[in-house]
Amino acid sequence: MTCTRQASDEQIRQAAVKVLRLNDLGTMTTAAPNLYPHMWSWDAAFVTIGLSRVSVPRAIQELRTLLSAQWSTGMIPHIVFSDNATGYFPGPERWGTDSVAARPAGVRTSGICQPPVHAIALRHVVDRGRENGGSDQSAAEAFLEESFEQWMAWHRWLVDARDPDGTGLIEIHHGWESGFDNSPRWDAAYGRVRPGRVEPFTRRDTLHVADAAQRPDDAEYTKYLWLVQQMESVGYDDKLVPGLVDFRVRDVFFSAILAASSDGLAGLAEEIGHSTEAAELRRIASRFQNGVAATVDPVTGLARDYDVRAGEWISTRTVSGFAPLISGGEKALLEAQRDLLRGPEWMGYRGLAFALPPSTSPGSPAFKPRTYWRGPVWPFLNLLLGWASRRNGQEELCGELREASLCQLSDLAFGEYYEPFTGEPLGSLAQSWTAAAALEWLA
Ligand code: 2M8
């Protein structure tokens, strides 16, 4: 499918750089200007990838800021709050993390995590530094040496705290940890969450989108806050949370990202002579790659999450079903997944504005074209799929995703997400990781 661009490459590049500049607070880039006035963990990784095309030192700074918020357990929190803590709810007070001893002094954070894309971003920074040479190269290589143990601690924490039984899948305790907040993947699990008394709250997110119906509703938010309250009640203690939290799901997409990132970090470890850690990381990569492959539904061909409390597989047809393309795996599995991705339920669905996978298949009864994680197309995910395709030796698929993405992003709105059939940008505009994705696609 061919598509038309509304702006030249140079116009897209300049507009994307402008978005990142306007969202730059100096040492952190906010995820979006109004809706998300703080740093989000996996957004920061994509932002770093985009920034590394503009300024390697600034890209390094982004990861350094994120690492300054790492807990002593190794966890990297999903939000690092800027000083403008009143602009977003729930803020640090509601998270109740100020009294948590594992949190580094002087940095306010949430108490949960998000998918570990960071080592992939680090690989980009090192590669860009080496391409540019000179001070960019020395800064990137010095940063790799200086930060390596912290990335290692992050991956080890995920493995130990979130997969203590060695299933090869990471357990999450909140939809926010998946980054796919209200995806229909989580509907059944949330359906079983029965909130107790939740402290009163006033949302701010709905003030910053054109139509509040695009966002999760208040009943969903009540459950989100209930889970926070449950975890906060035990100080986010890794040993205690699984025993009391009402949401326990093995997240296949998160696990695939851990596999891919661990493999990437292993390569970096070898380059700096950490062979023991490299071997450990390769073992992690293969454990989670196998874990992901084992979830594939023989009927749909999609990878599945697992609801721990219900003891059930989750078979909703969402883009997370393509987790094996991210983790890598056996040739036959990846070929089947690529066919599915290009097929009539996904990139080839009739009438799509751009041949890009919606977050939920339009063929699924759960599909909602304008509602957040229930159907719209998310540009940063397409960059991740493109990156993985190239790593898997699939330049052609990467090229297809690139072409369609640049057409989509040539509206210069840098939407948080897009209506799949009209191509309309939705949610927050000038979203940082969307601008970053454009910059990386253009390179
Ligand atoms: C969205 O999540 C936050 C909560 O973490 C929110 O809705 O308030 C998700 O899209 C998530 O994946 C993303 O990291 C975050 C910032 O862009 O926004």
Residues whose N, C-alpha, C, O or C-beta is under 5 A from the ligand:
A	BS01	2M8	A31 Y36 W40 D43 W176 G179 F180
